[in-house]
Amino acid sequence: MTHNPLAPSWLVEPDDANALAPGLWPSTAARAESGELQIGGVSAHELAQQFGTPLYVVDERDARERAGEVREALHYAFAQIGSRAHVYYAGKALLTSEVARWMVEAGCRIDVCSGGELGVALAAGVEADRIGFHGNNKSLSEIDRAVASGVGTIIIDSIQEIDRVAEAAVRHGARQRVRLRVNSGVHAHTHEFLATSHEDQKFGLTLEAAPDAVARIRAFESLEFIGLHCHIGSQIFGSGGFAESAARLLAVHKELLRTGPVAELNLGGGFGIAYTSVDDPTPIGELAEAIARIVSDECELLRIPIPDVAFEPGRTIIGTAGVTLYEAGTTKPVDVETESGTKTRLYVSVDGGMSDNARTALYDADYSVRIASRRSDAAPALVRIAGKHCESGDIVVSADYLPSDVEPGDLLAVPATGAYCWSLASNYNYLGRPPIVAVRDGRARVIVRGETEADLMARDAGLDGR
């Protein structure tokens, strides 16, 4: 089969452009005998008819099961080395009251990074002592609210924040547990990582600055230092980056033990998922065992006790549980001159775009797509799924293959959109953000209402009284 030069080198023309690639879709996703996509036992047509498109669909069973799987894998792996793993669901991936409850019921804690996320978690009934609060610029009011609420841990991100949290704790008669965020000099992305002496980034302090910062924390009776925190990146495949980062952190951890207790080490999150058929993320059980072995070996080498270890997975729990449904609008074949002659790319425009999935424009992220409303025997065609916004970079799926008879009115499904799509959504071009619908056992329910034009107009003070 000749490779289309307009397609990226990794993208292979499929034998069947209807097939759902393993690992990209929720566990309940399947095609019915009619050829229509079903998620959680609910058909794409039924979802679109009842809730409209664009539509975020989250497979509740899949999300719950993945949360439980991640938690159990990490707990088991660290129990084998005589330690405990604490798992915080990273709410920035997707946080709603329902999602927060699913995560807690699966045994996870919740990680938030703004006053708004803290508010959602508390309103959902999450116990405050099961919440970790992140952020490089927490406001005084956010810190005060967190301490007053009894938040379990606040992750200190700067020297100035030490005093701010300590003062809030005094005001509320509390002894606030805190972690210190540091930069290990390790940055990981997918299957590669880079180790440097320093990182030029807004988060945390250097490892060299950590001992003095911890000494300052320990000088306040209103603060309890429980450990270092580090996050090395996102969409990570393999354990190499975690190995290098853990080694650097544990060396400082050992130094801190000389002047006081250090109960925990937080290695952050960033575990990757599959967005395309060629992505091959490390299974969580294998990754958990590898990281536990790394921590155990390093502690043995340093001759220090193995601490409890905390993690903050988000994408790996909720990402694959989500699918976005769109309706195809106009289609447009575009001929492009290449070294091997004129080739065609079929542009398929949909009724959403960068307002509901900004990741392609922001990060050049790759996604996949399938026709959800039917099966087709037409030959595969290279397509680009474009949004409806007045922006040339408004692309949802840069490259994939669909049956060449894709046409206006077809429902299209983009998998692996559970993480960061709704969280990053906007009202660009005055489009309302789509609803989120949870599906389970043949039923669908709205867990976040979509925005209407009236909702957007209601915020415009110039229209008051009209």
Buried (B, 14 or more C-beta within 10 A) or exposed (E): EEEBEBBEEEBEBBEEBBEBBEBBBBBBBEBEEEEBBBBBBBBBBBBBEEBBBBBBBBBBBBBBBBBBBBBBBBBBBBEEBEBBBBBBBBBBBBBBBBBBBBBBEBEBBBBBBBBEBBBBBBEBEBEBEBBBBBBBEBEEEBBBBBBBBBBBBBBBBBEEBBEBBBBBBBEBEBEBBBBBBBBBBBBBBBBEBBBEEEBEEEBBBBBEBBBEBBEBBBEBEBBBBBBBBBBBBBBBBBBBBBBBBBBBBBBBBBBBBEEEEBEBBBBBBBBBBBBBBEBEBBEBBEBBBBBBBBBBBBBEEBEBEBBBBBBBBBBBBBBBBBBBBBBBBEBEEEEEEEEEEEBEBBBBBBBBBBBBBBBBBEEEBBBBBBBBBBBBEEEBBBBBBBBBBEBEEBBBBBBBBBBBBBEEEBBBBBBBBBBBBBBBBEEBBEBBBBBBBBBBEEEBEBBBEBBEEEEBEEEEEEEEEE
